[in-house]
Amino acid sequence: MATVSAYIALGANLGDAAAALRLAAKAIAQLPQTQLVKASRIYKTAPLVSGGDQPSAIDSAPLGCDYLN
């Protein structure tokens, strides 16, 4: 069985952003033939557009392995 590694960038900046990232990583881990191997730490980043009232983003990059038949 061949495996493929995939890094997936996640980000959120509304509501409970950290909880949204945890929920997204959990959903990825529950995909068929997919295993969540590890995740990066969570980073807080400033908005790309300056001058607005956009909140900072919370970002992470989980690594999932998809097992292919």
C-alpha positions as CSV (number, residue, x, y, z in Angstrom):
1,M,0.0,0.0,0.0
2,A,1.5,3.3,-1.1
3,T,1.3,6.4,1.2
4,V,1.1,10.0,0.3
5,S,2.0,12.8,2.7
6,A,0.1,16.1,2.6
7,Y,0.5,19.3,4.5
8,I,-2.7,21.2,4.8
9,A,-2.7,24.9,5.7
10,L,-5.5,25.9,8.1
11,G,-6.3,29.4,9.3
12,A,-9.2,31.2,11.1
13,N,-9.7,34.7,12.4
14,L,-13.4,34.7,13.6
15,G,-15.0,33.5,16.8
16,D,-13.0,30.9,18.6
17,A,-10.3,30.5,15.9
18,A,-8.2,28.0,17.9
19,A,-11.2,25.8,18.4
20,A,-12.0,26.0,14.7
21,L,-8.5,24.7,13.9
22,R,-8.8,21.8,16.4
23,L,-12.2,20.9,14.9
24,A,-10.7,21.0,11.3
25,A,-7.8,18.8,12.3
26,K,-10.2,16.3,13.9
27,A,-12.3,16.3,10.8
28,I,-9.3,15.6,8.6
29,A,-8.3,12.7,10.8
30,Q,-11.7,11.2,10.4
31,L,-11.5,11.1,6.6
32,P,-11.5,7.5,5.2
33,Q,-8.0,6.1,4.6
34,T,-6.4,9.1,6.3
35,Q,-4.3,9.3,9.4
36,L,-3.3,12.6,11.1
37,V,0.4,12.2,11.8
38,K,1.2,15.4,13.5
39,A,0.4,19.1,13.5
40,S,2.5,22.3,13.6
41,R,2.1,24.5,16.6
42,I,-0.5,27.2,16.3
43,Y,0.7,30.6,15.2
44,K,-1.0,34.0,15.5
45,T,-0.4,36.2,12.5
46,A,-1.3,39.8,11.8
47,P,-3.9,40.6,9.0
48,L,-2.4,41.1,5.6
49,V,-4.6,44.1,4.9
50,S,-3.6,47.0,7.1
51,G,-5.9,49.8,8.2
52,G,-8.9,47.7,8.8
53,D,-10.4,46.2,11.9
54,Q,-9.8,42.6,10.9
55,P,-8.6,40.4,13.8
56,S,-5.4,38.5,13.8
57,A,-5.4,35.0,12.3
58,I,-4.6,31.7,14.0
59,D,-2.8,29.3,11.7
60,S,-1.6,25.7,11.7
61,A,-0.4,23.1,9.3
62,P,-1.4,19.5,10.1
63,L,0.3,16.6,8.3
64,G,-2.0,13.9,7.1
65,C,-1.1,10.6,5.4
66,D,-3.5,9.2,2.9
67,Y,-3.2,5.5,2.4
68,L,-3.8,4.6,-1.3
69,N,-4.8,1.2,-2.5
